[in-house]
Amino acid sequence: TPEMIAKILKLFNELRTAFARDSQVATQIENKQQEAWTSLKVDLETERDALQEKRTNLERQIEGYRAIIEDCNRNIEYLTKQLELATENLNATVEHCEKLSATYVSRNEERVRELEIIGRVLEFFEKRAKGFSDSVKQRVEGASL
């Protein structure tokens, strides 16, 4: 019947419209997904590049710090050797000073003994001179009497 055919044609058109809409929606969804994936890919690549740059910078800094640490270790070794040499020199100087001090003490003790002897000799001569002077006075006094 013509009514049935009209209804079938109407349903067919509705189906075709629905399929067209579904196809359009599917295309829009696919386009949105593609945009999202593209955006995500760009974001991830940008983040990867930024992280790679940070990594490169950190590696450079680490190398710089390693060089500084190596310089410090060399300086520590050098200063340790210098300290050892200075300690050896100081010990040698102390030893030399102790020997000199012992020599001077010994010489001073000798000088003290010599001065004591000279002092006794002087005392002897002073007593003799006083005795002589007293004797001369007595003679002069005795002669004048």
N, CA, C and O atoms as a GROMACS GRO file, in nm:
protein
  580
    1THR      N    1   0.084  -0.117   0.000
    1THR     CA    2   0.000   0.000   0.000
    1THR      C    3   0.089   0.124   0.000
    1THR      O    4   0.202   0.123   0.048
    2PRO      N    5   0.032   0.230  -0.055
    2PRO     CA    6   0.112   0.351  -0.064
    2PRO      C    7   0.143   0.408   0.075
    2PRO      O    8   0.249   0.468   0.094
    3GLU      N    9   0.056   0.391   0.168
    3GLU     CA   10   0.083   0.442   0.304
    3GLU      C   11   0.200   0.368   0.367
    3GLU      O   12   0.285   0.426   0.434
    4MET      N   13   0.200   0.238   0.343
    4MET     CA   14   0.308   0.156   0.396
    4MET      C   15   0.440   0.196   0.332
    4MET      O   16   0.544   0.204   0.399
    5ILE      N   17   0.435   0.220   0.205
    5ILE     CA   18   0.556   0.259   0.134
    5ILE      C   19   0.602   0.394   0.185
    5ILE      O   20   0.722   0.418   0.202
    6ALA      N   21   0.508   0.484   0.210
    6ALA     CA   22   0.543   0.616   0.261
    6ALA      C   23   0.604   0.604   0.400
    6ALA      O   24   0.701   0.672   0.433
    7LYS      N   25   0.546   0.516   0.482
    7LYS     CA   26   0.598   0.495   0.617
    7LYS      C   27   0.738   0.434   0.610
    7LYS      O   28   0.828   0.473   0.685
    8ILE      N   29   0.756   0.339   0.519
    8ILE     CA   30   0.886   0.274   0.504
    8ILE      C   31   0.988   0.377   0.456
    8ILE      O   32   1.101   0.382   0.505
    9LEU      N   33   0.947   0.459   0.358
    9LEU     CA   34   1.038   0.562   0.308
    9LEU      C   35   1.072   0.663   0.419
    9LEU      O   36   1.186   0.707   0.432
   10LYS      N   37   0.970   0.698   0.499
   10LYS     CA   38   0.992   0.791   0.609
   10LYS      C   39   1.090   0.729   0.710
   10LYS      O   40   1.184   0.796   0.754
   11LEU      N   41   1.069   0.603   0.745
   11LEU     CA   42   1.159   0.534   0.838
   11LEU      C   43   1.299   0.524   0.777
   11LEU      O   44   1.400   0.544   0.845
   12PHE      N   45   1.303   0.493   0.648
   12PHE     CA   46   1.432   0.483   0.580
   12PHE      C   47   1.505   0.616   0.586
   12PHE      O   48   1.626   0.619   0.613
   13ASN      N   49   1.437   0.728   0.561
   13ASN     CA   50   1.496   0.861   0.568
   13ASN      C   51   1.544   0.894   0.710
   13ASN      O   52   1.651   0.951   0.731
   14GLU      N   53   1.459   0.854   0.808
   14GLU     CA   54   1.498   0.877   0.949
   14GLU      C   55   1.624   0.797   0.983
   14GLU      O   56   1.714   0.846   1.050
   15LEU      N   57   1.626   0.675   0.934
   15LEU     CA   58   1.745   0.592   0.959
   15LEU      C   59   1.868   0.654   0.892
   15LEU      O   60   1.976   0.663   0.951
   16ARG      N   61   1.847   0.696   0.766
   16ARG     CA   62   1.959   0.757   0.695
   16ARG      C   63   2.005   0.884   0.765
   16ARG      O   64   2.125   0.909   0.773
   17THR      N   65   1.913   0.965   0.816
   17THR     CA   66   1.946   1.086   0.890
   17THR      C   67   2.019   1.050   1.021
   17THR      O   68   2.118   1.112   1.059
   18ALA      N   69   1.966   0.946   1.088
   18ALA     CA   70   2.028   0.902   1.214
   18ALA      C   71   2.170   0.851   1.188
   18ALA      O   72   2.264   0.882   1.261
   19PHE      N   73   2.182   0.770   1.080
   19PHE     CA   74   2.317   0.720   1.046
   19PHE      C   75   2.411   0.836   1.012
   19PHE      O   76   2.528   0.836   1.048
   20ALA      N   77   2.354   0.934   0.939
   20ALA     CA   78   2.437   1.050   0.902
   20ALA      C   79   2.480   1.124   1.028
   20ALA      O   80   2.595   1.165   1.042
   21ARG      N   81   2.382   1.142   1.119
   21ARG     CA   82   2.417   1.210   1.245
   21ARG      C   83   2.519   1.128   1.323
   21ARG      O   84   2.616   1.182   1.375
   22ASP      N   85   2.496   0.998   1.331
   22ASP     CA   86   2.590   0.911   1.401
   22ASP      C   87   2.728   0.918   1.337
   22ASP      O   88   2.830   0.922   1.406
   23SER      N   89   2.730   0.919   1.206
   23SER     CA   90   2.856   0.926   1.134
   23SER      C   91   2.924   1.060   1.161
   23SER      O   92   3.046   1.068   1.179
   24GLN      N   93   2.844   1.166   1.164
   24GLN     CA   94   2.896   1.298   1.193
   24GLN      C   95   2.951   1.303   1.336
   24GLN      O   96   3.060   1.354   1.360
   25VAL      N   97   2.874   1.250   1.430
   25VAL     CA   98   2.916   1.247   1.571
   25VAL      C   99   3.043   1.163   1.584
   25VAL      O  100   3.137   1.202   1.654
   26ALA      N  101   3.046   1.048   1.516
   26ALA     CA  102   3.164   0.962   1.521
   26ALA      C  103   3.285   1.036   1.464
   26ALA      O  104   3.395   1.026   1.518
   27THR      N  105   3.265   1.110   1.355
   27THR     CA  106   3.375   1.186   1.296
   27THR      C  107   3.420   1.294   1.392
   27THR      O  108   3.540   1.317   1.407
   28GLN      N  109   3.324   1.363   1.457
   28GLN     CA  110   3.359   1.467   1.554
   28GLN      C  111   3.436   1.407   1.672
   28GLN      O  112   3.536   1.462   1.717
   29ILE      N  113   3.386   1.292   1.720
   29ILE     CA  114   3.455   1.225   1.831
   29ILE      C  115   3.597   1.186   1.789
   29ILE      O  116   3.693   1.207   1.862
   30GLU      N  117   3.607   1.130   1.668
   30GLU     CA  118   3.739   1.090   1.617
   30GLU      C  119   3.830   1.211   1.603
   30GLU      O  120   3.948   1.204   1.638
   31ASN      N  121   3.776   1.322   1.552
   31ASN     CA  122   3.855   1.445   1.538
   31ASN      C  123   3.900   1.497   1.675
   31ASN      O  124   4.016   1.536   1.693
   32LYS      N  125   3.806   1.496   1.773
   32LYS     CA  126   3.840   1.541   1.908
   32LYS      C  127   3.947   1.450   1.969
   32LYS      O  128   4.041   1.498   2.033
   33GLN      N  129   3.934   1.320   1.949
   33GLN     CA  130   4.034   1.227   2.000
   33GLN      C  131   4.170   1.254   1.935
   33GLN      O  132   4.273   1.255   2.002
   34GLN      N  133   4.167   1.276   1.805
   34GLN     CA  134   4.292   1.304   1.734
   34GLN      C  135   4.356   1.433   1.786
   34GLN      O  136   4.477   1.439   1.805
   35GLU      N  137   4.273   1.536   1.808
   35GLU     CA  138   4.324   1.663   1.862
   35GLU      C  139   4.383   1.640   2.002
   35GLU      O  140   4.491   1.690   2.034
   36ALA      N  141   4.311   1.562   2.084
   36ALA     CA  142   4.358   1.535   2.220
   36ALA      C  143   4.490   1.459   2.215
   36ALA      O  144   4.584   1.492   2.288
   37TRP      N  145   4.499   1.357   2.130
   37TRP     CA  146   4.623   1.280   2.118
   37TRP      C  147   4.738   1.367   2.067
   37TRP      O  148   4.851   1.358   2.115
   38THR      N  149   4.708   1.451   1.970
   38THR     CA  150   4.810   1.539   1.915
   38THR      C  151   4.858   1.637   2.023
   38THR      O  152   4.978   1.660   2.039
   39SER      N  153   4.762   1.695   2.096
   39SER     CA  154   4.797   1.788   2.203
   39SER      C  155   4.878   1.718   2.312
   39SER      O  156   4.978   1.771   2.361
   40LEU      N  157   4.833   1.597   2.350
   40LEU     CA  158   4.905   1.520   2.451
   40LEU      C  159   5.045   1.486   2.403
   40LEU      O  160   5.141   1.494   2.479
   41LYS      N  161   5.055   1.448   2.277
   41LYS     CA  162   5.186   1.413   2.220
   41LYS      C  163   5.278   1.535   2.224
   41LYS      O  164   5.395   1.523   2.262
   42VAL      N  165   5.228   1.652   2.185
   42VAL     CA  166   5.307   1.775   2.185
   42VAL      C  167   5.349   1.809   2.328
   42VAL      O  168   5.464   1.843   2.354
   43ASP      N  169   5.253   1.799   2.422
   43ASP     CA  170   5.284   1.827   2.563
   43ASP      C  171   5.391   1.731   2.615
   43ASP      O  172   5.484   1.774   2.683
   44LEU      N  173   5.377   1.603   2.584
   44LEU     CA  174   5.474   1.504   2.630
   44LEU      C  175   5.612   1.528   2.567
   44LEU      O  176   5.714   1.515   2.634
   45GLU      N  177   5.615   1.562   2.439
   45GLU     CA  178   5.742   1.591   2.373
   45GLU      C  179   5.807   1.715   2.434
   45GLU      O  180   5.928   1.718   2.455
   46THR      N  181   5.725   1.817   2.462
   46THR     CA  182   5.776   1.939   2.524
   46THR      C  183   5.832   1.908   2.663
   46THR      O  184   5.940   1.953   2.698
   47GLU      N  185   5.757   1.829   2.740
   47GLU     CA  186   5.803   1.790   2.874
   47GLU      C  187   5.931   1.707   2.866
   47GLU      O  188   6.023   1.725   2.945
   48ARG      N  189   5.934   1.615   2.768
   48ARG     CA  190   6.054   1.532   2.750
   48ARG      C  191   6.175   1.619   2.716
   48ARG      O  192   6.284   1.599   2.770
   49ASP      N  193   6.156   1.716   2.625
   49ASP     CA  194   6.265   1.805   2.589
   49ASP      C  195   6.312   1.888   2.708
   49ASP      O  196   6.432   1.907   2.728
   50ALA      N  197   6.217   1.938   2.788
   50ALA     CA  198   6.252   2.017   2.907
   50ALA      C  199   6.330   1.930   3.006
   50ALA      O  200   6.430   1.974   3.064
   51LEU      N  201   6.282   1.807   3.026
   51LEU     CA  202   6.351   1.717   3.118
   51LEU      C  203   6.490   1.681   3.067
   51LEU      O  204   6.585   1.671   3.144
   52GLN      N  205   6.502   1.662   2.936
   52GLN     CA  206   6.632   1.631   2.878
   52GLN      C  207   6.728   1.748   2.897
   52GLN      O  208   6.846   1.728   2.927
   53GLU      N  209   6.678   1.870   2.879
   53GLU     CA  210   6.761   1.989   2.900
   53GLU      C  211   6.805   1.999   3.046
   53GLU      O  212   6.920   2.030   3.075
   54LYS      N  213   6.710   1.973   3.138
   54LYS     CA  214   6.744   1.974   3.281
   54LYS      C  215   6.850   1.868   3.311
   54LYS      O  216   6.944   1.892   3.386
   55ARG      N  217   6.832   1.751   3.252
   55ARG     CA  218   6.928   1.643   3.274
   55ARG      C  219   7.067   1.684   3.225
   55ARG      O  220   7.167   1.662   3.293
   56THR      N  221   7.071   1.742   3.106
   56THR     CA  222   7.198   1.787   3.049
   56THR      C  223   7.263   1.892   3.141
   56THR      O  224   7.383   1.886   3.167
   57ASN      N  225   7.183   1.986   3.188
   57ASN     CA  226   7.236   2.089   3.279
   57ASN      C  227   7.287   2.027   3.408
   57ASN      O  228   7.394   2.064   3.458
   58LEU      N  229   7.211   1.932   3.463
   58LEU     CA  230   7.255   1.866   3.587
   58LEU      C  231   7.384   1.786   3.564
   58LEU      O  232   7.472   1.784   3.650
   59GLU      N  233   7.394   1.721   3.449
   59GLU     CA  234   7.517   1.646   3.419
   59GLU      C  235   7.636   1.741   3.410
   59GLU      O  236   7.746   1.709   3.458
   60ARG      N  237   7.615   1.858   3.350
   60ARG     CA  238   7.723   1.958   3.343
   60ARG      C  239   7.762   2.005   3.483
   60ARG      O  240   7.880   2.016   3.515
   61GLN      N  241   7.660   2.031   3.566
   61GLN     CA  242   7.688   2.074   3.703
   61GLN      C  243   7.763   1.966   3.780
   61GLN      O  244   7.858   1.995   3.853
   62ILE      N  245   7.722   1.842   3.762
   62ILE     CA  246   7.789   1.731   3.831
   62ILE      C  247   7.934   1.723   3.787
   62ILE      O  248   8.023   1.704   3.870
   63GLU      N  249   7.960   1.738   3.658
   63GLU     CA  250   8.098   1.736   3.609
   63GLU      C  251   8.178   1.852   3.670
   63GLU      O  252   8.294   1.835   3.708
   64GLY      N  253   8.114   1.968   3.678
   64GLY     CA  254   8.180   2.084   3.740
   64GLY      C  255   8.213   2.056   3.885
   64GLY      O  256   8.323   2.087   3.932
   65TYR      N  257   8.118   1.997   3.958
   65TYR     CA  258   8.141   1.964   4.099
   65TYR      C  259   8.250   1.858   4.112
   65TYR      O  260   8.332   1.863   4.204
   66ARG      N  261   8.251   1.764   4.021
   66ARG     CA  262   8.356   1.660   4.026
   66ARG      C  263   8.494   1.724   4.007
   66ARG      O  264   8.590   1.690   4.076
   67ALA      N  265   8.501   1.817   3.912
   67ALA     CA  266   8.628   1.887   3.889
   67ALA      C  267   8.670   1.965   4.014
   67ALA      O  268   8.787   1.966   4.051
   68ILE      N  269   8.573   2.031   4.077
   68ILE     CA  270   8.603   2.106   4.199
   68ILE      C  271   8.651   2.011   4.308
   68ILE      O  272   8.748   2.040   4.378
   69ILE      N  273   8.584   1.897   4.323
   69ILE     CA  274   8.623   1.799   4.426
   69ILE      C  275   8.763   1.746   4.397
   69ILE      O  276   8.843   1.729   4.489
   70GLU      N  277   8.793   1.719   4.270
   70GLU     CA  278   8.927   1.671   4.235
   70GLU      C  279   9.032   1.778   4.269
   70GLU      O  280   9.139   1.746   4.322
   71ASP      N  281   9.002   1.904   4.238
   71ASP     CA  282   9.095   2.014   4.273
   71ASP      C  283   9.113   2.020   4.424
   71ASP      O  284   9.225   2.036   4.473
   72CYS      N  285   9.005   2.009   4.498
   72CYS     CA  286   9.014   2.012   4.644
   72CYS      C  287   9.098   1.896   4.696
   72CYS      O  288   9.181   1.914   4.785
   73ASN      N  289   9.078   1.778   4.639
   73ASN     CA  290   9.157   1.663   4.683
   73ASN      C  291   9.306   1.684   4.653
   73ASN      O  292   9.391   1.649   4.735
   74ARG      N  293   9.336   1.740   4.536
   74ARG     CA  294   9.477   1.770   4.504
   74ARG      C  295   9.533   1.873   4.602
   74ARG      O  296   9.646   1.860   4.649
   75ASN      N  297   9.454   1.975   4.632
   75ASN     CA  298   9.499   2.077   4.727
   75ASN      C  299   9.520   2.017   4.865
   75ASN      O  300   9.615   2.053   4.934
   76ILE      N  301   9.432   1.927   4.905
   76ILE     CA  302   9.446   1.862   5.036
   76ILE      C  303   9.574   1.780   5.039
   76ILE      O  304   9.649   1.784   5.137
   77GLU      N  305   9.600   1.706   4.931
   77GLU     CA  306   9.724   1.627   4.925
   77GLU      C  307   9.846   1.719   4.933
   77GLU      O  308   9.940   1.692   5.007
   78TYR      N  309   9.844   1.828   4.856
   78TYR     CA  310   9.956   1.922   4.856
   78TYR      C  311   9.975   1.982   4.996
   78TYR      O  312  10.087   1.986   5.048
   79LEU      N  313   9.866   2.027   5.055
   79LEU     CA  314   9.875   2.089   5.188
   79LEU      C  315   9.919   1.988   5.293
   79LEU      O  316   9.990   2.023   5.388
   80THR      N  317   9.876   1.864   5.278
   80THR     CA  318   9.918   1.759   5.372
   80THR      C  319  10.069   1.740   5.362
   80THR      O  320  10.138   1.730   5.464
   81LYS      N  321  10.120   1.735   5.239
   81LYS     CA  322  10.266   1.721   5.221
   81LYS      C  323  10.339   1.842   5.278
   81LYS      O  324  10.442   1.828   5.343
   82GLN      N  325  10.284   1.961   5.254
   82GLN     CA  326  10.347   2.082   5.307
   82GLN      C  327  10.347   2.080   5.460
   82GLN      O  328  10.444   2.120   5.524
   83LEU      N  329  10.237   2.032   5.517
   83LEU     CA  330  10.228   2.023   5.662
   83LEU      C  331  10.329   1.922   5.716
   83LEU      O  332  10.393   1.946   5.819
   84GLU      N  333  10.344   1.810   5.647
   84GLU     CA  334  10.443   1.710   5.688
   84GLU      C  335  10.584   1.768   5.683
   84GLU      O  336  10.664   1.749   5.774
   85LEU      N  337  10.614   1.841   5.573
   85LEU     CA  338  10.746   1.904   5.561
   85LEU      C  339  10.767   2.009   5.671
   85LEU      O  340  10.874   2.016   5.731
   86ALA      N  341  10.664   2.089   5.695
   86ALA     CA  342  10.675   2.192   5.799
   86ALA      C  343  10.695   2.127   5.936
   86ALA      O  344  10.771   2.177   6.018
   87THR      N  345  10.626   2.017   5.960
   87THR     CA  346  10.641   1.945   6.087
   87THR      C  347  10.782   1.891   6.101
   87THR      O  348  10.844   1.902   6.207
   88GLU      N  349  10.834   1.833   5.992
   88GLU     CA  350  10.972   1.783   5.994
   88GLU      C  351  11.070   1.897   6.021
   88GLU      O  352  11.161   1.884   6.102
   89ASN      N  353  11.050   2.010   5.952
   89ASN     CA  354  11.138   2.126   5.973
   89ASN      C  355  11.128   2.178   6.116
   89ASN      O  356  11.229   2.212   6.178
   90LEU      N  357  11.006   2.183   6.167
   90LEU     CA  358  10.987   2.230   6.304
   90LEU      C  359  11.055   2.137   6.403
   90LEU      O  360  11.121   2.182   6.497
   91ASN      N  361  11.039   2.006   6.382
   91ASN     CA  362  11.104   1.910   6.471
   91ASN      C  363  11.256   1.923   6.464
   91ASN      O  364  11.325   1.917   6.566
   92ALA      N  365  11.308   1.941   6.343
   92ALA     CA  366  11.453   1.958   6.327
   92ALA      C  367  11.498   2.087   6.396
   92ALA      O  368  11.604   2.089   6.460
   93THR      N  369  11.420   2.192   6.383
   93THR     CA  370  11.453   2.319   6.447
   93THR      C  371  11.451   2.304   6.599
   93THR      O  372  11.540   2.354   6.667
   94VAL      N  373  11.350   2.236   6.651
   94VAL     CA  374  11.341   2.214   6.796
   94VAL      C  375  11.462   2.134   6.843
   94VAL      O  376  11.523   2.166   6.945
   95GLU      N  377  11.495   2.030   6.768
   95GLU     CA  378  11.611   1.948   6.804
   95GLU      C  379  11.739   2.032   6.802
   95GLU      O  380  11.821   2.023   6.893
   96HIS      N  381  11.755   2.114   6.699
   96HIS     CA  382  11.872   2.200   6.688
   96HIS      C  383  11.876   2.300   6.806
   96HIS      O  384  11.982   2.322   6.865
   97CYS      N  385  11.761   2.358   6.838
   97CYS     CA  386  11.754   2.454   6.949
   97CYS      C  387  11.788   2.385   7.082
   97CYS      O  388  11.857   2.442   7.166
   98GLU      N  389  11.738   2.263   7.098
   98GLU     CA  390  11.771   2.190   7.221
   98GLU      C  391  11.922   2.166   7.231
   98GLU      O  392  11.980   2.180   7.339
   99LYS      N  393  11.984   2.128   7.119
   99LYS     CA  394  12.130   2.108   7.119
   99LYS      C  395  12.202   2.239   7.150
   99LYS      O  396  12.295   2.241   7.231
  100LEU      N  397  12.159   2.348   7.084
  100LEU     CA  398  12.221   2.478   7.111
  100LEU      C  399  12.202   2.518   7.257
  100LEU      O  400  12.294   2.567   7.322
  101SER      N  401  12.082   2.495   7.306
  101SER     CA  402  12.054   2.530   7.444
  101SER      C  403  12.144   2.450   7.538
  101SER      O  404  12.199   2.505   7.634
  102ALA      N  405  12.157   2.321   7.512
  102ALA     CA  406  12.244   2.238   7.595
  102ALA      C  407  12.389   2.288   7.586
  102ALA      O  408  12.459   2.292   7.687
  103THR      N  409  12.432   2.325   7.466
  103THR     CA  410  12.568   2.378   7.447
  103THR      C  411  12.586   2.506   7.526
  103THR      O  412  12.685   2.523   7.596
  104TYR      N  413  12.488   2.600   7.515
  104TYR     CA  414  12.499   2.726   7.586
  104TYR      C  415  12.492   2.708   7.738
  104TYR      O  416  12.562   2.776   7.812
  105VAL      N  417  12.408   2.614   7.782
  105VAL     CA  418  12.401   2.587   7.926
  105VAL      C  419  12.537   2.536   7.974
  105VAL      O  420  12.588   2.579   8.077
  106SER      N  421  12.593   2.444   7.897
  106SER     CA  422  12.724   2.389   7.934
  106SER      C  423  12.829   2.499   7.935
  106SER      O  424  12.909   2.507   8.028
  107ARG      N  425  12.829   2.584   7.833
  107ARG     CA  426  12.926   2.694   7.827
  107ARG      C  427  12.903   2.792   7.942
  107ARG      O  428  12.998   2.840   8.004
  108ASN      N  429  12.776   2.820   7.970
  108ASN     CA  430  12.746   2.912   8.080
  108ASN      C  431  12.791   2.854   8.214
  108ASN      O  432  12.844   2.925   8.299
  109GLU      N  433  12.771   2.724   8.230
  109GLU     CA  434  12.818   2.660   8.354
  109GLU      C  435  12.969   2.673   8.364
  109GLU      O  436  13.023   2.699   8.472
  110GLU      N  437  13.037   2.656   8.250
  110GLU     CA  438  13.183   2.673   8.247
  110GLU      C  439  13.220   2.815   8.284
  110GLU      O  440  13.311   2.836   8.365
  111ARG      N  441  13.152   2.913   8.228
  111ARG     CA  442  13.178   3.054   8.256
  111ARG      C  443  13.155   3.085   8.404
  111ARG      O  444  13.230   3.158   8.467
  112VAL      N  445  13.046   3.025   8.458
  112VAL     CA  446  13.017   3.048   8.600
  112VAL      C  447  13.131   2.995   8.685
  112VAL      O  448  13.176   3.063   8.778
  113ARG      N  449  13.179   2.876   8.653
  113ARG     CA  450  13.293   2.819   8.728
  113ARG      C  451  13.416   2.910   8.714
  113ARG      O  452  13.486   2.938   8.812
  114GLU      N  453  13.440   2.956   8.589
  114GLU     CA  454  13.555   3.046   8.568
  114GLU      C  455  13.540   3.175   8.648
  114GLU      O  456  13.635   3.224   8.708
  115LEU      N  457  13.415   3.230   8.648
  115LEU     CA  458  13.392   3.354   8.724
  115LEU      C  459  13.406   3.331   8.874
  115LEU      O  460  13.455   3.418   8.946
  116GLU      N  461  13.364   3.215   8.920
  116GLU     CA  462  13.381   3.183   9.062
  116GLU      C  463  13.530   3.179   9.098
  116GLU      O  464  13.572   3.231   9.201
  117ILE      N  465  13.608   3.116   9.010
  117ILE     CA  466  13.754   3.109   9.033
  117ILE      C  467  13.813   3.250   9.032
  117ILE      O  468  13.892   3.285   9.120
  118ILE      N  469  13.774   3.330   8.932
  118ILE     CA  470  13.823   3.468   8.923
  118ILE      C  471  13.783   3.544   9.048
  118ILE      O  472  13.861   3.622   9.103
  119GLY      N  473  13.657   3.520   9.094
  119GLY     CA  474  13.609   3.588   9.215
  119GLY      C  475  13.694   3.551   9.336
  119GLY      O  476  13.727   3.637   9.417
  120ARG      N  477  13.729   3.424   9.350
  120ARG     CA  478  13.813   3.380   9.462
  120ARG      C  479  13.952   3.442   9.453
  120ARG      O  480  14.011   3.485   9.552
  121VAL      N  481  14.003   3.444   9.326
  121VAL     CA  482  14.136   3.504   9.307
  121VAL      C  483  14.131   3.651   9.344
  121VAL      O  484  14.222   3.701   9.412
  122LEU      N  485  14.027   3.722   9.302
  122LEU     CA  486  14.012   3.864   9.336
  122LEU      C  487  14.003   3.884   9.487
  122LEU      O  488  14.066   3.973   9.544
  123GLU      N  489  13.924   3.798   9.551
  123GLU     CA  490  13.913   3.807   9.697
  123GLU      C  491  14.051   3.789   9.762
  123GLU      O  492  14.089   3.862   9.854
  124PHE      N  493  14.125   3.692   9.711
  124PHE     CA  494  14.259   3.666   9.764
  124PHE      C  495  14.346   3.789   9.750
  124PHE      O  496  14.412   3.832   9.845
  125PHE      N  497  14.344   3.848   9.625
  125PHE     CA  498  14.428   3.966   9.603
  125PHE      C  499  14.378   4.086   9.682
  125PHE      O  500  14.458   4.168   9.727
  126GLU      N  501  14.246   4.098   9.699
  126GLU     CA  502  14.193   4.210   9.779
  126GLU      C  503  14.241   4.197   9.923
  126GLU      O  504  14.283   4.296   9.984
  127LYS      N  505  14.235   4.075   9.977
  127LYS     CA  506  14.282   4.053  10.114
  127LYS      C  507  14.432   4.083  10.124
  127LYS      O  508  14.479   4.145  10.220
  128ARG      N  509  14.504   4.036  10.024
  128ARG     CA  510  14.650   4.062  10.024
  128ARG      C  511  14.677   4.212  10.013
  128ARG      O  512  14.765   4.265  10.080
  129ALA      N  513  14.598   4.280   9.924
  129ALA     CA  514  14.618   4.423   9.906
  129ALA      C  515  14.581   4.496  10.034
  129ALA      O  516  14.651   4.589  10.074
  130LYS      N  517  14.473   4.456  10.100
  130LYS     CA  518  14.432   4.520  10.224
  130LYS      C  519  14.538   4.495  10.330
  130LYS      O  520  14.577   4.584  10.405
  131GLY      N  521  14.583   4.369  10.333
  131GLY     CA  522  14.688   4.338  10.430
  131GLY      C  523  14.813   4.421  10.403
  131GLY      O  524  14.875   4.472  10.496
  132PHE      N  525  14.850   4.434  10.277
  132PHE     CA  526  14.967   4.512  10.238
  132PHE      C  527  14.946   4.658  10.274
  132PHE      O  528  15.035   4.725  10.326
  133SER      N  529  14.824   4.707  10.244
  133SER     CA  530  14.791   4.847  10.272
  133SER      C  531  14.797   4.871  10.422
  133SER      O  532  14.851   4.972  10.467
  134ASP      N  533  14.741   4.781  10.499
  134ASP     CA  534  14.744   4.795  10.645
  134ASP      C  535  14.890   4.792  10.695
  134ASP      O  536  14.928   4.867  10.784
  135SER      N  537  14.965   4.705  10.636
  135SER     CA  538  15.106   4.692  10.676
  135SER      C  539  15.180   4.820  10.644
  135SER      O  540  15.261   4.868  10.724
  136VAL      N  541  15.153   4.878  10.525
  136VAL     CA  542  15.220   5.002  10.486
  136VAL      C  543  15.177   5.112  10.580
  136VAL      O  544  15.260   5.193  10.622
  137LYS      N  545  15.049   5.118  10.616
  137LYS     CA  546  14.999   5.222  10.708
  137LYS      C  547  15.069   5.209  10.842
  137LYS      O  548  15.112   5.308  10.901
  138GLN      N  549  15.079   5.088  10.888
  138GLN     CA  550  15.143   5.067  11.019
  138GLN      C  551  15.289   5.110  11.012
  138GLN      O  552  15.339   5.170  11.106
  139ARG      N  553  15.355   5.081  10.908
  139ARG     CA  554  15.495   5.120  10.895
  139ARG      C  555  15.509   5.270  10.886
  139ARG      O  556  15.598   5.331  10.946
  140VAL      N  557  15.413   5.330  10.806
  140VAL     CA  558  15.419   5.476  10.794
  140VAL      C  559  15.390   5.536  10.930
  140VAL      O  560  15.459   5.630  10.972
  141GLU      N  561  15.292   5.485  10.999
  141GLU     CA  562  15.257   5.539  11.132
  141GLU      C  563  15.371   5.511  11.229
  141GLU      O  564  15.406   5.596  11.311
  142GLY      N  565  15.429   5.392  11.218
  142GLY     CA  566  15.539   5.358  11.309
  142GLY      C  567  15.663   5.443  11.279
  142GLY      O  568  15.739   5.477  11.370
  143ALA      N  569  15.683   5.475  11.157
  143ALA     CA  570  15.800   5.555  11.121
  143ALA      C  571  15.777   5.698  11.163
  143ALA      O  572  15.872   5.767  11.200
  144SER      N  573  15.653   5.745  11.159
  144SER     CA  574  15.632   5.884  11.197
  144SER      C  575  15.633   5.897  11.350
  144SER      O  576  15.650   6.008  11.399
  145LEU      N  577  15.618   5.795  11.422
  145LEU     CA  578  15.621   5.809  11.566
  145LEU      C  579  15.762   5.824  11.606
  145LEU      O  580  15.792   5.837  11.725
   0.00000   0.00000   0.00000
